[in-house]
């Protein structure tokens, strides 16, 4: 029997009252402190297809884990007003629409929707959300994302992103996980004053366009591991990030010329670094790189002056020859 035939024969399994009761644990005070109630529900990997309306009756739940099921609709969850953490990884959810409603999810802080079927990062109205996990979805664009005031961590690893356009106006954001996409530029990031870490492993960077680098005053960590960068000189543009102290560049096809020393070549471009990958930069290594950079600058200036002198001499010789011919 083919997979399509099996899916056609599959009878959806609805969450039952007994399912819910079996997954309840941890009794705590209600939000108003007037009584106690179950505050945790775990129904992970139960092969369930439909979220039961029975959940409405457990309105004091704060921690809900429904990961590893087959849910494609979670509208019922919006009727649980006090949820703090909602884990839904490994389901069949294909939209964030339920999280764009001003009257729901007032207290939600952690939302895990990794390994679902979400095609786009769209507007979110979850005022206290600090951690959003969307890794391993089908996200190809973020055009309708409108920013967020409280988010500190966004995980978009393993999606289909080519551009970071519209990923802006997230003033509290500290960490941005973007590994395993097809991003080739940081252009588009904007209004991210507290962003400290950007993870870009396994993307398609082959250069760093200095003219399109966004303003990121708090950036301290950049991971370009497993990209397509060849010339270590492209890292020089990152000097605009005065707080940048750690750069990861391993597993790129970098040609560390002319010295043959990758660490040295990176330091020549970015002498402020304290770590290159896992290796701490020693004081003598930094001093050596600074001296080498100064020497290269001196030699380049000498070469420029020599080229100018030679050009001037050639011009004068040409003028003299023309004068001789005229006479």
Rosetta blueprint (number, residue, H / E / L):
1 X L
2 X L
3 X H
4 X H
5 X H
6 X H
7 X H
8 X H
9 X H
10 X L
11 X L
12 X L
13 X L
14 X E
15 X L
16 X L
17 X H
18 X H
19 X H
20 X H
21 X H
22 X H
23 X H
24 X E
25 X E
26 X E
27 X E
28 X E
29 X E
30 X L
31 X L
32 X L
33 X L
34 X L
35 X L
36 X E
37 X E
38 X E
39 X E
40 X E
41 X E
42 X E
43 X L
44 X L
45 X L
46 X L
47 X L
48 X L
49 X L
50 X E
51 X L
52 X L
53 X H
54 X H
55 X H
56 X H
57 X H
58 X L
59 X L
60 X L
61 X L
62 X L
63 X E
64 X E
65 X E
66 X L
67 X L
68 X L
69 X L
70 X L
71 X L
72 X L
73 X L
74 X L
75 X H
76 X H
77 X H
78 X H
79 X H
80 X L
81 X L
82 X L
83 X L
84 X L
85 X E
86 X E
87 X E
88 X L
89 X L
90 X L
91 X L
92 X L
93 X L
94 X L
95 X L
96 X L
97 X H
98 X H
99 X H
100 X L
101 X L
102 X L
103 X L
104 X L
105 X L
106 X L
107 X L
108 X L
109 X L
110 X E
111 X E
112 X E
113 X L
114 X L
115 X L
116 X L
117 X L
118 X L
119 X L
120 X E
121 X L
122 X L
123 X L
124 X L
125 X L
126 X L
127 X L
128 X L
129 X L
130 X L
131 X E
132 X E
133 X E
134 X L
135 X L
136 X L
137 X L
138 X L
139 X L
140 X L
141 X E
142 X L
143 X L
144 X L
145 X L
146 X L
147 X L
148 X L
149 X L
150 X L
151 X L
152 X L
153 X E
154 X E
155 X E
156 X L
157 X L
158 X L
159 X L
160 X L
161 X L
162 X L
163 X L
164 X L
165 X L
166 X L
167 X L
168 X E
169 X L
170 X L
171 X L
172 X L
173 X L
174 X L
175 X E
176 X E
177 X E
178 X L
179 X L
180 X L
181 X L
182 X L
183 X L
184 X L
185 X L
186 X L
187 X L
188 X L
189 X L
190 X E
191 X L
192 X L
193 X L
194 X L
195 X L
196 X L
197 X E
198 X E
199 X E
200 X L
201 X L
202 X L
203 X L
204 X L
205 X L
206 X L
207 X L
208 X L
209 X L
210 X H
211 X H
212 X H
213 X L
214 X L
215 X L
216 X L
217 X L
218 X L
219 X L
220 X L
221 X E
222 X E
223 X E
224 X L
225 X L
226 X L
227 X L
228 X L
229 X L
230 X L
231 X L
232 X H
233 X H
234 X H
235 X H
236 X H
237 X H
238 X H
239 X H
240 X H
241 X L
242 X L
243 X L
244 X L
245 X L
246 X E
247 X E
248 X E
249 X L
250 X L
251 X L
252 X L
253 X L
254 X L
255 X L
256 X L
257 X L
258 X L
259 X L
260 X L
261 X L
262 X H
263 X H
264 X H
265 X H
266 X H
267 X H
268 X H
269 X H
270 X L
271 X L
272 X L
273 X L
274 X L
275 X E
276 X E
277 X L
278 X L
279 X E
280 X E
281 X L
282 X L
283 X H
284 X H
285 X H
286 X H
287 X H
288 X H
289 X H
290 X H
291 X H
292 X H
293 X H
294 X H
295 X H
296 X H
297 X H
298 X H
299 X H
300 X H
301 X H
302 X H
303 X H
304 X H
305 X H
306 X H
307 X H
308 X H
309 X H
310 X H
311 X H
312 X H
313 X H
314 X H
315 X H
316 X H
317 X H
318 X H
319 X H
320 X H
321 X H
322 X H
323 X H
324 X H
325 X H
326 X H
327 X L
